[in-house]
Amino acid sequence: MSVTVPRSQVRAAAAGVAVTFGLNGVAVATWFARVPAARDALGLTPGALGLLLLSMSVGACLAMLTAGEVTHRLRPKRTVSLSAMTVALGLAVAGVGIGAYPSPVVTAIGIFVLGYGSGLCDVAMNVEAAEVERALGKTVMPRFHAMWSLGTVAAAALASLAAWAVLPVTAHLAVVAVVVAGGTLLAARRYSLAAEAEHGSGSGVMAAWREPRTLLIGLLVLVLAFTEGTANDWVAVAFIDGYEVDPALGALVFGVFVTTMTFGRIFGTIALDRWGRVPAVVLSMLLAASGVTLAVFAGSFGLAVAGVAIWGLGTALGFPVGMSAAADDPDRAAARVSVVAVIGYTAFLAGPPLVGLLGNHSGVLRALLIVPLLLLPALVLTPSLRQPKS
């Protein structure tokens, strides 16, 4: 950074970023964990459910097309505040579409708005997080993403409890919406570092689309996002259908995934600092591919859950390291993070319907094998994560 930032300011920004990541995870995972309830309430086939899930991905991708410019002009603080209200609105509308007024169209509108707000927040909070990492002079980005994962763990546990208690989905999502909006608005007040780091009148988004390294990072993040997103969207449904467990237990299997992913993000910084980005991400991708394969072919529920745990551990580092790599240059961080995010979130656009359509023919559990089939060839993209020489 070009200016010396007081340590207290860095700590305040770090706390604000951590809370934002956590609450964003709560919002998104609350929806993911109630996907089985939405399927049952709306009477959807796997293919139709995949198309419904697509609306959230469309919202996120549309947000990210302009998130770099918005974040550059409004700065992360105001961008995150705006996104908090959008996320809360989306959750509330989705709750109405599932419970109070059952309608696939209303539900789709709600999760579209949720996806839009989450996508806008994703870019802005990652830009501020990269500045915190730079100011501290050590690898911390995965730990911020671990906060997102902790938020998903909490949301999965609460959703499982809500399903067990037969709490109306409308009430559940409305309460979460209020908590997420209020908490994120308070957290955003601590943002300040990215406002000092960026200069110039243009965001540089168009130039970033012409940079080979940025595009390669984006392609890698696309595969890594697909690996994570497939679990978010489908692991609960796959276990309910493939291993014939009840919805509450399916939600807990999703909780296993996010728990081990969180563990990997908290302690994966040790591997990153010791071995570097490329070896650590290669290892994590191999773990993810192995875990998915085990989950599908285990034959028993207990062993399959172990596969999900390995899958979560292997998913831990890829996405946050991609965000760090995109933000290596603070002057173009918003632009490059935006481009990488747009490319990466294409996985959330194509993933739900792809797995759903495969699930129509082979069952959702077997359809998960698309994950290792994409992960292994993507290993050739990992050298793009190396920090460029100054």
C-alpha positions in Angstrom: 0.0 0.0 0.0 1.1 3.5 -0.7 0.2 4.9 2.7 0.9 3.7 6.2 -2.3 2.6 7.8 -2.7 2.6 11.6 -2.9 -0.9 13.1 -6.2 -0.1 14.8 -7.7 0.8 11.4 -6.5 -2.5 9.9 -7.9 -4.5 12.8 -11.3 -2.7 12.5 -11.4 -3.4 8.8 -10.5 -7.0 9.3 -13.3 -7.4 11.9 -15.8 -5.8 9.5 -14.8 -8.0 6.6 -14.9 -11.1 8.8 -18.5 -10.3 9.9 -19.6 -9.6 6.3 -18.2 -12.9 5.0 -19.9 -14.7 7.9 -23.3 -13.2 7.4 -23.1 -13.6 3.6 -22.5 -17.3 4.2 -25.5 -17.4 6.6 -27.8 -15.9 3.9 -26.7 -18.1 1.0 -26.5 -21.3 3.0 -30.0 -20.7 4.6 -31.4 -21.0 1.1 -29.2 -24.0 0.1 -30.2 -25.9 3.2 -33.9 -25.3 2.5 -33.7 -26.4 -1.1 -35.2 -29.9 -0.3 -38.2 -28.1 1.4 -38.6 -25.9 -1.7 -38.5 -28.9 -4.0 -41.2 -30.7 -1.9 -43.4 -27.6 -1.5 -43.3 -26.8 -5.2 -43.4 -30.4 -6.4 -40.3 -30.1 -8.6 -38.4 -32.8 -10.6 -34.6 -32.7 -10.5 -34.5 -30.9 -13.9 -37.1 -28.3 -12.8 -35.2 -27.8 -9.5 -32.0 -27.2 -11.5 -33.8 -24.6 -13.5 -35.1 -22.9 -10.4 -31.6 -22.8 -8.9 -30.4 -21.3 -12.1 -32.2 -18.0 -11.3 -29.9 -17.4 -8.3 -26.9 -17.9 -10.5 -28.2 -15.5 -13.1 -28.7 -12.9 -10.5 -25.1 -13.3 -9.2 -23.6 -13.2 -12.7 -25.5 -10.1 -13.7 -24.4 -8.4 -10.5 -20.8 -9.3 -11.1 -20.8 -7.8 -14.7 -21.0 -4.4 -13.1 -19.6 -5.1 -9.6 -16.1 -3.9 -10.5 -17.3 -0.6 -11.7 -19.8 -0.2 -8.8 -17.2 -1.1 -6.2 -14.6 1.2 -7.8 -17.1 4.2 -7.7 -19.0 3.5 -4.4 -16.0 1.8 -2.6 -16.6 -1.5 -0.8 -18.2 0.2 2.2 -21.2 1.5 0.4 -21.4 -1.4 -2.0 -21.6 -3.9 0.8 -24.3 -1.8 2.5 -26.4 -1.7 -0.7 -25.9 -5.5 -1.1 -27.1 -6.2 2.4 -30.5 -4.8 1.8 -30.7 -6.6 -1.6 -29.9 -10.0 0.0 -32.4 -9.5 2.8 -35.2 -8.6 0.3 -34.3 -11.7 -1.8 -34.5 -14.0 1.2 -37.9 -12.6 2.3 -39.4 -13.0 -1.2 -38.1 -16.5 -1.6 -39.7 -17.4 1.8 -43.0 -16.2 0.6 -42.7 -18.1 -2.7 -42.0 -21.4 -0.8 -44.4 -21.2 2.1 -46.9 -18.3 2.3 -47.7 -18.2 -1.4 -46.2 -21.4 -3.0 -45.1 -20.4 -6.5 -42.0 -21.4 -8.5 -42.0 -17.9 -10.2 -42.1 -16.0 -6.9 -39.4 -18.2 -5.5 -37.3 -17.7 -8.6 -37.6 -14.0 -8.3 -36.6 -14.1 -4.6 -33.4 -16.2 -5.2 -32.6 -14.1 -8.3 -32.5 -11.0 -6.0 -30.6 -12.9 -3.4 -28.0 -13.9 -6.0 -27.7 -10.4 -7.2 -27.1 -9.0 -3.7 -24.7 -11.8 -2.9 -22.7 -11.3 -6.1 -22.3 -7.6 -5.5 -21.2 -8.2 -2.0 -18.8 -10.9 -3.0 -16.6 -8.6 -5.1 -16.7 -5.7 -2.7 -15.8 -7.8 0.4 -13.0 -9.6 -1.4 -11.5 -6.3 -2.5 -11.5 -5.0 1.1 -10.2 -8.4 2.3 -7.3 -8.3 -0.1 -6.3 -4.9 1.3 -6.4 -6.2 4.8 -4.2 -9.1 3.7 -1.7 -6.7 2.2 -1.7 -4.4 5.2 -1.0 -7.3 7.5 1.7 -8.8 5.3 0.6 -12.4 5.7 -1.9 -14.9 4.2 -5.4 -14.3 5.7 -7.8 -14.5 2.8 -8.7 -18.1 3.4 -9.6 -17.3 7.0 -12.1 -14.6 5.8 -13.6 -17.3 3.5 -13.6 -19.6 6.5 -15.9 -17.0 8.2 -18.2 -17.4 5.2 -18.0 -21.2 5.8 -18.7 -20.8 9.5 -21.8 -18.8 8.5 -22.9 -21.7 6.3 -22.2 -24.2 9.2 -24.4 -22.1 11.5 -27.1 -21.8 8.8 -27.1 -25.5 8.0 -27.5 -26.4 11.7 -30.3 -23.9 12.2 -32.0 -25.1 9.0 -31.8 -28.7 10.2 -33.3 -27.6 13.5 -36.0 -25.6 11.6 -36.8 -28.6 9.4 -37.0 -30.9 12.5 -39.3 -28.5 14.3 -41.4 -28.0 11.2 -40.8 -24.2 11.3 -42.5 -22.5 8.3 -39.9 -21.7 5.7 -41.4 -18.2 5.3 -40.8 -17.4 9.0 -37.3 -18.9 8.9 -36.1 -16.9 5.9 -37.7 -13.7 7.2 -35.8 -13.9 10.5 -32.5 -14.6 8.7 -33.1 -11.7 6.4 -33.4 -9.2 9.2 -30.3 -10.5 11.0 -28.2 -10.5 7.8 -29.2 -7.0 6.8 -28.7 -5.4 10.3 -25.4 -7.1 11.0 -23.9 -6.4 7.6 -24.8 -2.7 7.7 -23.0 -2.5 11.1 -20.0 -4.4 9.8 -19.6 -2.2 6.7 -19.1 0.8 8.8 -15.6 -0.5 9.6 -14.5 -0.7 6.0 -11.8 1.9 5.0 -8.7 0.3 3.5 -9.7 -0.1 -0.1 -10.8 3.5 -0.2 -7.2 4.5 0.3 -5.7 1.9 -2.0 -7.3 2.6 -5.4 -6.6 5.6 -7.6 -7.5 7.0 -10.9 -10.9 7.7 -12.6 -11.5 4.4 -14.4 -12.0 1.0 -12.9 -10.0 -0.8 -15.6 -12.6 -3.6 -16.0 -12.4 -3.7 -19.8 -8.6 -3.8 -19.7 -8.8 -6.7 -17.2 -10.9 -8.7 -19.7 -7.9 -8.7 -22.1 -5.3 -9.9 -19.5 -4.3 -13.6 -20.1 -3.4 -14.2 -16.4 -6.7 -12.8 -15.2 -8.6 -15.0 -17.6 -6.7 -18.1 -16.7 -7.4 -17.4 -13.0 -11.0 -17.0 -13.9 -11.2 -20.3 -15.6 -9.6 -22.1 -12.7 -12.0 -20.3 -10.3 -14.9 -21.4 -12.5 -14.0 -25.1 -11.9 -13.4 -24.5 -8.2 -16.7 -22.7 -7.9 -18.4 -25.5 -9.7 -16.8 -28.0 -7.2 -18.1 -26.0 -4.2 -21.4 -24.9 -5.7 -22.4 -28.5 -6.7 -22.1 -29.5 -3.0 -24.1 -26.4 -1.9 -26.9 -27.1 -4.4 -27.1 -30.8 -4.6 -25.4 -32.7 -1.7 -28.5 -32.7 0.5 -30.8 -33.8 -2.3 -28.3 -36.4 -3.5 -28.1 -38.1 -0.1 -31.9 -37.9 0.4 -32.4 -39.6 -2.9 -29.3 -41.8 -3.2 -29.0 -43.0 0.4 -32.7 -42.6 1.4 -32.2 -40.3 4.4 -34.7 -37.8 5.7 -34.4 -34.1 4.9 -33.1 -33.2 8.4 -30.2 -35.7 8.0 -29.6 -34.5 4.4 -29.2 -30.9 5.8 -26.7 -32.3 8.3 -24.7 -33.9 5.5 -24.4 -30.5 3.9 -23.3 -29.3 7.3 -20.4 -31.9 7.2 -19.3 -30.5 3.9 -19.2 -26.9 5.1 -17.6 -27.8 8.4 -14.6 -29.5 6.8 -14.3 -26.7 4.3 -14.2 -24.3 7.2 -11.5 -26.3 8.9 -9.4 -26.3 5.7 -9.8 -22.6 5.3 -8.7 -21.8 8.9 -5.6 -24.0 8.8 -4.9 -24.0 5.1 -3.1 -20.7 5.5 -0.2 -22.7 7.0 0.1 -24.8 3.8 -0.1 -21.7 1.7 2.7 -19.9 3.6 4.9 -23.0 3.7 4.4 -24.4 0.2 3.0 -21.5 -1.8 -0.2 -21.1 -3.7 0.2 -23.7 -6.5 1.2 -26.8 -4.5 -1.4 -26.1 -1.9 -4.2 -25.7 -4.4 -3.1 -28.8 -6.5 -3.3 -30.9 -3.3 -6.7 -29.5 -2.4 -8.1 -30.2 -5.9 -6.9 -33.8 -5.7 -8.6 -34.2 -2.3 -11.9 -32.8 -3.7 -11.9 -35.1 -6.6 -11.2 -38.1 -4.4 -13.9 -37.1 -1.9 -16.6 -36.8 -4.5 -15.7 -40.1 -6.0 -15.9 -41.8 -2.6 -19.2 -40.1 -1.7 -20.8 -41.5 -4.9 -19.4 -45.1 -4.8 -19.1 -45.7 -1.1 -22.2 -47.9 -0.9 -22.8 -47.1 2.7 -24.0 -43.9 4.3 -21.1 -43.6 6.8 -18.4 -44.0 4.2 -20.2 -41.6 1.9 -20.3 -39.0 4.6 -16.5 -39.4 4.9 -16.3 -38.7 1.2 -18.2 -35.5 1.7 -15.9 -34.5 4.5 -12.9 -35.0 2.2 -14.7 -33.1 -0.6 -15.2 -30.2 1.7 -11.6 -30.2 2.9 -10.4 -30.2 -0.7 -12.7 -27.3 -1.7 -11.3 -25.1 1.1 -8.4 -23.1 -0.6 -9.2 -22.8 -4.3 -11.8 -20.0 -4.4 -10.1 -17.7 -1.8 -6.6 -18.2 -3.3 -8.1 -17.2 -6.7 -9.5 -14.0 -5.2 -6.1 -13.2 -3.6 -4.3 -13.8 -6.9 -6.8 -11.6 -8.8 -6.2 -8.8 -6.3 -2.4 -8.9 -6.3 -2.2 -5.4 -7.7 -4.2 -3.1 -5.4 -4.7 -0.4 -8.1 -6.7 -2.9 -10.3 -8.1 -5.2 -7.6 -11.8 -4.3 -8.0 -11.6 -4.8 -11.8 -9.7 -8.1 -11.7 -11.7 -9.6 -8.9 -14.9 -8.6 -10.8 -13.7 -10.3 -14.0 -12.5 -13.5 -12.1 -15.8 -13.5 -10.2 -17.9 -13.2 -13.4 -16.1 -16.1 -15.0 -16.1 -18.2 -11.8 -19.8 -17.6 -11.2 -20.6 -19.0 -14.6 -20.2 -22.3 -12.8 -23.2 -21.4 -10.7 -25.1 -20.4 -13.9 -24.4 -23.7 -15.7 -23.9 -26.0 -12.7 -27.5 -26.4 -11.3 -29.2 -27.3 -14.5 -26.3 -29.5 -15.7 -26.4 -31.6 -12.6 -30.2 -31.6 -12.6 -30.4 -32.8 -16.2 -27.8 -35.5 -15.5 -29.7 -36.4 -12.4 -32.9 -37.0 -14.5 -31.0 -39.8 -16.3 -28.6 -41.3 -13.8 -29.9 -40.0 -10.4 -28.5 -37.0 -8.6 -25.9 -39.0 -6.6 -24.2 -40.3 -9.8 -24.5 -36.9 -11.4 -22.0 -35.6 -8.9 -19.2 -37.4 -10.8 -19.1 -34.5 -13.2 -17.0 -32.7 -10.4 -13.9 -34.9 -10.6 -14.2 -35.0 -14.4 -13.7 -31.2 -14.5 -11.3 -30.9 -11.6 -8.5 -33.1 -13.0 -8.0 -31.4 -16.3 -8.1 -28.0 -14.5 -4.9 -28.8 -12.7 -3.0 -27.4 -15.7 -4.4 -23.9 -14.8 -2.9 -23.7 -11.3 0.4 -22.0 -12.4 -1.6 -18.8 -13.1 -2.0 -18.4 -9.3 1.7 -17.5 -8.9 2.3 -13.9 -7.9 3.6 -11.9 -10.8 7.1 -10.5 -10.5 7.2 -6.8 -9.9 
